Amino acid sequence: MASPPPGLLIAALLSGLLSASAAEENRPGAEIYQGSCIICHSAGKHDAPRFGEHEAWQHRAEQGLDTLVPSAMAGLRKMPPMGANPALSDIELARAVIYMLNAVGSQFGEPTSAELKVWRGIADDRRKRR
């Protein structure tokens, strides 16, 4: 049996990597919360607002996503950048924030690429000023 050409092997490997990356990008906020955010937000560790605690999250919802998502990206008080999970993409982090807000009655939708770009810029500016 002949071996496939090296170019075909490389293409297959890259295709697999791209598929895995795309699958990660499509994870819902609940899955991201369970995998990363739950550590602090379930118990209120380091004064993090607890998941489902209406009063704590309602105040944050009033600030809006243009404040909350960049804060989570850049880190705030005892929360490290990207919620202590640098493997998260910006869209995954935004989905987790939206999931936690929507769990107490907010109705934020899927973030757009334009919003993600703005939020990343705000977060980067905040980190530079520190």
C-alpha positions, 0 to 999 in steps of 0.5 A: 500500500502506497503512502499518501503524498506529504501535502495530503497528510499536511492538509488532513492534519490542518483540517483536523486542527481547524475543525477542533478549533471551530468546535471550540468556538461553537461551545455554548456559554453554559459549557464554558461556565461549567468548564472555567467560570464555575470555580469562582462564580459558584461559591463567590470566591474572591468576592465574585458574583455568584451564579444566579444571584439576581441582585449581584448580576442585575447591577452588572447587567445595567453596566452593559456588555461594553463594560463587562466583557472587556473587564473579564478579558482584561481582568478586574480586581482579583479576577485574572485576564480571561477569567484565569483561562487564557485558552478561551477565545474572546467569543467563548469568554463573551458567551460565558458572561452573557450566559451568567447575565441571562441566567438572572433574566437579562436577554443578551444575544450572541455577540457579533464579530464587530462587538468582539473587536470593540471589546478586545480593543477596550480590554487591551487599552485597560491592560496597557494603562495598568 
